[in-house]
Amino acid sequence: HIWRNPALAKYKYMLWIDSDGFSTRPWDRDPMAYLINNDLVLFAAKYGGLGGTFGRDEEDHKRIFKSFNTTICEAYEEEGVPHVVSKLGGKECFDKKIKNVHGYFHLTNLDFYRSDMVVNWAKNWIGDCYLCRNFDDQAAVTVPALVLAPERMWAMEAHNFSLGVFHNCEMDNKKAGGFIQLWRKGHKESNITIDFPEARANCEIKAGS
């Protein structure tokens, strides 16, 4: 499990960006400083959206219950509340679908995620299904924060972070077209352009559309 990988042992925090995620401009705000200053365990680009859901069947909830002796009945964002709101329960909630964070870009407190309880959760979640997407990384990150520390789980979108991170034809979770077209000349429909001169002459993009 990545959180206890020896390569990360000396670090307390991790910034994760998928291999098909791209930064398109220098950041005017520091998400890592925001995570640290607010003592967060998870600071994700977005809650919900393309992150999908878990709880698609009882097996998901059984694995959560086995790990924490409770499961998640409801989780949502509420206006004026800085964190994701989570409500816990028992077997009566085994039919509930719960949103994941959109995991392509997120920051984590590794002390939290490599704690014994959370690592035990990861083992229960993945089980014998190595590299399966059924029990995916987004839920692996989302669930322990919702169960153990929802007040320390925030979404960048709700805190007005607009960092210009591109993923799956979206920029900051808004449609932006194909990346090569965007990189070369902008995307007229969304009025989005790339403003990253420090990278333009150094980062050649050869894949994508």
Residue pairs with C-beta under 8 A, 6 or more apart in sequence:
1 119
1 122
1 123
1 126
2 8
3 110
3 113
3 114
3 118
3 119
3 122
4 114
4 119
8 14
8 110
11 110
12 109
12 110
12 111
13 32
13 35
13 36
13 107
13 108
13 109
13 110
14 107
14 108
14 110
15 31
15 32
15 107
16 103
16 105
16 106
16 107
16 108
17 23
17 104
17 105
17 165
18 103
18 104
18 105
18 167
20 104
20 167
20 168
20 208
21 104
21 105
21 165
21 166
21 167
22 165
22 166
22 167
22 179
22 205
23 163
23 164
23 165
23 166
23 196
23 199
24 164
24 165
24 166
24 171
24 182
24 183
24 194
24 195
24 196
25 163
25 164
25 194
25 195
25 196
26 196
26 198
27 163
27 164
29 161
29 163
31 43
31 107
31 156
31 161
31 163
32 107
34 40
34 43
34 159
34 161
35 43
35 107
35 109
38 152
38 154
39 152
40 107
40 109
40 152
40 153
40 154
41 108
41 109
41 112
41 113
41 145
41 148
41 149
41 152
41 153
42 101
42 106
42 107
42 108
42 109
42 141
42 142
42 145
42 152
42 153
42 154
43 106
43 107
43 108
43 154
43 155
43 156
44 101
44 102
44 103
44 105
44 106
44 107
44 141
44 153
44 154
44 155
44 156
45 101
45 102
45 104
45 105
45 106
45 155
45 156
45 157
45 161
45 165
45 172
45 173
46 101
46 102
46 155
46 156
46 157
46 173
47 77
47 84
47 99
47 101
47 102
47 155
47 157
47 158
48 77
48 99
48 100
48 101
48 102
49 102
49 173
50 102
50 168
50 170
51 99
51 100
51 101
51 102
51 103
51 138
51 142
52 99
52 100
52 138
53 97
53 98
53 99
53 100
54 60
54 97
54 98
54 100
54 139
54 142
54 143
55 61
55 72
55 94
55 95
55 96
55 97
55 98
56 97
58 94
58 95
60 135
60 139
61 71
61 72
61 91
61 93
61 94
61 96
62 94
63 124
63 125
63 127
63 135
64 70
64 71
64 72
64 121
64 125
64 143
64 147
65 71
65 90
65 91
65 94
66 124
67 117
67 120
67 121
67 124
67 125
68 117
68 121
68 144
68 147
68 148
70 88
70 89
70 90
70 147
71 88
71 89
71 90
71 91
71 93
71 94
71 96
71 147
72 86
72 87
72 88
72 89
72 93
72 96
72 98
72 143
72 146
72 147
73 87
73 88
73 89
73 92
73 93
73 96
74 85
74 86
74 87
74 93
74 96
74 98
75 84
75 85
75 86
75 87
75 98
75 99
75 146
75 150
76 84
76 85
76 99
77 84
77 85
77 155
77 158
78 85
82 154
82 158
82 159
83 150
83 151
83 152
83 153
83 154
84 145
84 146
84 150
84 153
84 154
84 155
85 150
86 146
86 147
86 150
86 153
88 147
98 142
98 146
99 142
100 136
100 138
100 139
100 141
100 142
101 138
101 141
101 142
101 153
101 155
102 138
102 173
103 136
103 137
103 138
103 141
103 142
104 165
104 167
104 168
105 165
105 167
106 141
108 141
109 152
112 118
112 144
112 145
112 148
112 149
113 119
113 141
113 144
117 144
117 148
118 144
118 148
121 140
121 143
121 144
122 140
125 135
125 139
125 140
125 143
126 132
126 135
126 140
127 135
129 135
145 152
145 153
146 153
156 163
157 172
157 173
162 172
163 172
164 171
164 172
164 194
164 195
164 196
165 171
165 172
166 176
166 179
166 182
169 175
169 176
169 177
169 178
169 179
170 176
171 182
171 190
171 192
174 190
174 192
175 189
175 190
176 182
176 187
176 190
176 192
177 187
177 189
177 190
177 192
178 208
178 209
179 205
179 208
179 209
180 205
180 208
180 209
181 187
181 209
182 192
182 193
182 194
183 194
183 205
186 192
186 193
186 194
187 193
194 200
